[in-house]
Amino acid sequence: MKMTRVLTPLAIAVAAMVSAQQAAADWWSDSDFVVRVGASWVDPDNSDSNLRFDENWIKEDFDLDSDTTWNISGAWLPVEHWGVELMYIGDTSSDMELARIRTGDVVYDIDNYDVGSFDASYSNLFLNWYPLSRDCMGQPYVGIGVNYTDFSDESFSRRFNDLLIDNDVIVDDANFGLGHSWGFTGQIGVDFRFGRESAFLVNAAVLYIDADTDFNIYYKDAQSLDPNVTRRISVSDVDYSPWVFNLGVGYSF
């Protein structure tokens, strides 16, 4: 009797563990993995709320160059119609060209004066919804997630620094920095397989990245009583938010 009392719950526990392991194995085997590589065209925001030197009495409008770069992503589809995707978009380089300056009601148009440049890279984590079954050759999806944008290699142009130095605005070269950004991102895309039994596919997607950053300028004021002191101008919540267009190839397994 004592042996039965011991063996019965032990047998139940073993059976439960085996069943759970089998269920996990079935769940894992039913899941899909998709790896994609391709090209990205990144088009930053060019509205009047983007990068600017001052947020009070003077307003600058910049044209930010679009750029083409590469991307890589991996998606895991653990259950029907749902997946998690991690995507990295490589560095893009944007030139800052000053288009116009507004002071009060006065607008000064400038013919794309080269002010400087910076690089940006983008890391995205998506939760994707796939409306069709997995055996469809065309698989559209919609995703929403979190973005991290990292800015680097910020610098003013030689021409712009020389202009400020020659006009006794600054003592030596001014510099600027952009703070990294956390924000939301969304995408609409489609995978199209080369055949129902093919593991290879082509992919196209459109992304929107909500990226707000801080714009900090560091300079030495030539008109100051102490021109050796480094000063800072900070403008917060400037809008960089780009649209991204992806085109690539992938493999599912």
PLY file of the C-alpha trace (Angstrom):
ply
format ascii 1.0
element vertex 253
property float x
property float y
property float z
element edge 252
property int vertex1
property int vertex2
end_header
0.00 0.00 0.00
2.80 2.40 0.90
4.60 1.58 -2.35
1.39 2.30 -4.29
1.02 5.67 -2.60
4.55 6.57 -3.66
4.46 5.19 -7.21
1.06 6.62 -8.21
1.90 10.34 -7.88
5.35 9.62 -9.30
3.82 8.03 -12.38
1.42 10.95 -12.78
4.29 13.44 -12.53
6.38 11.52 -15.09
3.40 11.31 -17.47
2.78 15.04 -17.10
6.43 15.84 -17.83
6.44 13.61 -20.92
3.21 15.18 -22.18
4.53 18.69 -21.62
7.78 17.85 -23.40
5.89 16.35 -26.34
3.60 19.41 -26.54
6.59 21.75 -26.45
8.30 19.72 -29.17
5.17 19.83 -31.35
4.80 23.56 -30.76
8.45 24.16 -31.63
8.30 22.01 -34.75
5.20 23.88 -35.96
6.95 27.24 -35.66
8.73 29.00 -38.53
11.85 31.07 -38.70
12.44 33.64 -41.44
15.76 35.40 -42.09
15.86 38.34 -44.50
18.55 40.62 -45.95
18.06 43.53 -48.29
18.26 47.24 -49.01
16.56 50.12 -47.19
15.78 53.59 -48.48
15.50 55.96 -45.51
13.71 59.30 -45.95
13.95 61.58 -42.85
11.34 64.14 -41.87
11.75 67.48 -43.62
8.99 69.40 -41.86
9.53 72.65 -39.97
9.74 70.71 -36.69
12.93 68.85 -37.57
16.52 69.79 -36.68
16.94 73.43 -35.67
19.46 75.63 -33.89
17.10 77.61 -31.70
13.58 77.04 -30.41
12.73 80.63 -29.41
13.16 83.69 -31.62
14.77 82.16 -34.73
13.67 79.19 -36.81
15.67 77.26 -39.39
14.33 74.86 -42.01
16.69 72.07 -43.02
16.58 69.69 -45.93
17.85 66.31 -44.77
19.16 63.99 -47.46
17.63 60.57 -47.97
20.02 57.62 -48.12
20.11 53.95 -49.09
21.61 51.32 -46.79
21.31 47.63 -45.91
19.10 45.73 -43.49
18.93 42.32 -41.85
16.10 40.79 -39.85
15.01 37.56 -38.21
11.40 36.62 -37.50
10.04 33.81 -35.32
6.45 32.65 -35.79
5.66 30.46 -32.76
1.90 30.30 -33.39
-0.42 30.72 -36.35
-0.86 34.35 -37.45
1.63 35.84 -34.97
5.37 36.45 -34.98
8.20 38.39 -33.36
10.77 40.13 -35.57
14.10 41.76 -34.78
15.44 44.09 -37.49
18.62 46.12 -37.85
19.01 48.86 -40.48
22.58 49.97 -41.11
24.06 53.46 -41.03
22.56 56.19 -43.18
24.33 59.48 -43.81
22.32 62.72 -43.92
23.61 66.09 -45.05
22.01 69.09 -43.34
21.27 71.72 -45.95
19.85 75.01 -44.69
16.86 76.03 -46.84
15.55 79.14 -45.05
15.73 81.14 -41.83
12.71 82.78 -40.23
12.98 85.56 -37.63
9.56 86.72 -36.58
7.65 87.47 -39.79
10.80 87.83 -41.89
11.88 84.84 -44.02
15.35 84.56 -45.57
15.54 81.97 -48.36
18.92 80.26 -48.67
19.98 78.10 -51.58
20.71 74.81 -49.76
23.68 75.95 -47.70
25.72 72.95 -46.49
25.71 73.12 -42.68
26.90 69.64 -41.66
26.13 65.94 -41.60
25.47 62.98 -39.31
24.90 59.21 -39.44
22.04 57.18 -37.96
21.34 53.46 -37.49
18.09 51.78 -36.47
17.21 48.76 -34.34
13.58 47.59 -34.33
11.60 44.95 -32.45
8.17 44.11 -33.91
5.13 42.07 -32.99
3.71 41.02 -36.37
0.23 39.80 -37.33
-0.14 37.57 -40.39
-3.78 37.39 -41.57
-3.34 34.43 -43.95
-2.40 30.81 -43.27
1.22 29.77 -43.55
0.75 27.70 -46.71
-0.13 30.80 -48.78
2.53 31.83 -51.30
1.90 35.48 -50.52
2.01 36.36 -46.82
1.14 39.97 -45.91
1.74 41.21 -42.39
1.32 44.24 -40.15
3.66 44.97 -37.25
4.05 47.40 -34.38
6.98 47.70 -32.04
9.84 49.62 -30.46
12.68 51.46 -32.19
16.11 52.56 -31.01
17.86 55.11 -33.26
21.55 55.79 -32.66
23.16 58.95 -34.07
26.90 59.21 -34.73
29.63 61.09 -36.66
27.96 64.48 -36.20
29.96 67.39 -37.59
29.52 70.89 -38.98
30.88 71.53 -42.46
34.22 73.26 -42.93
32.47 76.04 -44.85
29.99 76.70 -42.05
32.64 76.78 -39.31
34.84 79.09 -41.36
31.91 81.44 -41.90
31.28 81.71 -38.15
34.96 82.10 -37.31
35.59 84.75 -40.01
32.64 86.79 -38.73
33.85 86.64 -35.09
30.89 84.57 -33.94
32.97 81.70 -32.54
36.61 81.30 -31.56
37.27 77.92 -33.17
35.29 75.03 -34.65
31.83 74.45 -33.24
30.50 70.92 -32.79
27.09 69.38 -32.34
25.68 66.14 -30.97
22.39 64.28 -31.30
20.97 62.20 -28.46
19.84 58.63 -29.10
16.13 58.04 -29.49
13.60 55.49 -28.20
10.21 55.48 -29.90
7.52 53.38 -31.53
7.67 51.95 -35.03
5.19 50.32 -37.37
5.41 48.38 -40.60
3.33 46.87 -43.41
4.97 44.21 -45.54
4.60 41.06 -47.59
6.64 37.90 -48.09
6.18 36.14 -51.45
7.54 32.62 -51.81
8.90 31.30 -55.11
6.62 28.25 -54.71
4.47 26.52 -52.11
7.31 24.16 -51.23
10.07 26.74 -51.62
11.97 28.06 -48.62
13.14 31.14 -50.52
11.13 34.34 -50.68
11.21 38.00 -51.65
10.13 40.71 -49.22
8.87 44.27 -49.46
7.92 46.46 -46.50
7.21 50.06 -45.54
8.17 51.29 -42.05
7.55 54.45 -40.08
9.97 55.25 -37.24
9.05 57.77 -34.57
12.42 59.27 -33.62
12.74 62.43 -31.53
16.17 63.59 -30.44
18.00 66.40 -28.65
20.19 68.76 -30.68
23.19 70.11 -28.71
25.64 72.67 -30.12
29.02 73.26 -28.42
30.98 76.44 -29.20
33.23 79.17 -27.78
31.67 82.63 -28.05
34.04 85.14 -29.64
32.05 88.05 -28.13
32.19 86.68 -24.58
34.31 88.18 -21.82
35.81 84.70 -21.46
36.05 83.22 -24.98
37.76 80.06 -23.71
34.59 78.80 -22.01
32.72 76.17 -24.03
29.03 76.98 -24.21
26.09 74.80 -25.17
22.82 75.43 -26.97
20.25 72.65 -26.51
17.05 72.11 -28.45
14.89 69.22 -27.26
12.28 67.08 -29.01
13.40 67.75 -32.57
11.67 65.46 -35.04
13.78 63.17 -37.24
11.13 60.45 -37.82
11.91 58.74 -41.17
9.91 56.61 -43.56
11.78 53.45 -44.57
11.21 51.32 -47.66
12.69 47.80 -47.55
13.25 45.38 -50.40
15.06 42.09 -49.93
15.23 38.31 -50.09
14.73 35.73 -47.36
14.86 32.10 -46.32
12.40 30.26 -44.08
13.06 27.11 -42.07
0 1
1 2
2 3
3 4
4 5
5 6
6 7
7 8
8 9
9 10
10 11
11 12
12 13
13 14
14 15
15 16
16 17
17 18
18 19
19 20
20 21
21 22
22 23
23 24
24 25
25 26
26 27
27 28
28 29
29 30
30 31
31 32
32 33
33 34
34 35
35 36
36 37
37 38
38 39
39 40
40 41
41 42
42 43
43 44
44 45
45 46
46 47
47 48
48 49
49 50
50 51
51 52
52 53
53 54
54 55
55 56
56 57
57 58
58 59
59 60
60 61
61 62
62 63
63 64
64 65
65 66
66 67
67 68
68 69
69 70
70 71
71 72
72 73
73 74
74 75
75 76
76 77
77 78
78 79
79 80
80 81
81 82
82 83
83 84
84 85
85 86
86 87
87 88
88 89
89 90
90 91
91 92
92 93
93 94
94 95
95 96
96 97
97 98
98 99
99 100
100 101
101 102
102 103
103 104
104 105
105 106
106 107
107 108
108 109
109 110
110 111
111 112
112 113
113 114
114 115
115 116
116 117
117 118
118 119
119 120
120 121
121 122
122 123
123 124
124 125
125 126
126 127
127 128
128 129
129 130
130 131
131 132
132 133
133 134
134 135
135 136
136 137
137 138
138 139
139 140
140 141
141 142
142 143
143 144
144 145
145 146
146 147
147 148
148 149
149 150
150 151
151 152
152 153
153 154
154 155
155 156
156 157
157 158
158 159
159 160
160 161
161 162
162 163
163 164
164 165
165 166
166 167
167 168
168 169
169 170
170 171
171 172
172 173
173 174
174 175
175 176
176 177
177 178
178 179
179 180
180 181
181 182
182 183
183 184
184 185
185 186
186 187
187 188
188 189
189 190
190 191
191 192
192 193
193 194
194 195
195 196
196 197
197 198
198 199
199 200
200 201
201 202
202 203
203 204
204 205
205 206
206 207
207 208
208 209
209 210
210 211
211 212
212 213
213 214
214 215
215 216
216 217
217 218
218 219
219 220
220 221
221 222
222 223
223 224
224 225
225 226
226 227
227 228
228 229
229 230
230 231
231 232
232 233
233 234
234 235
235 236
236 237
237 238
238 239
239 240
240 241
241 242
242 243
243 244
244 245
245 246
246 247
247 248
248 249
249 250
250 251
251 252
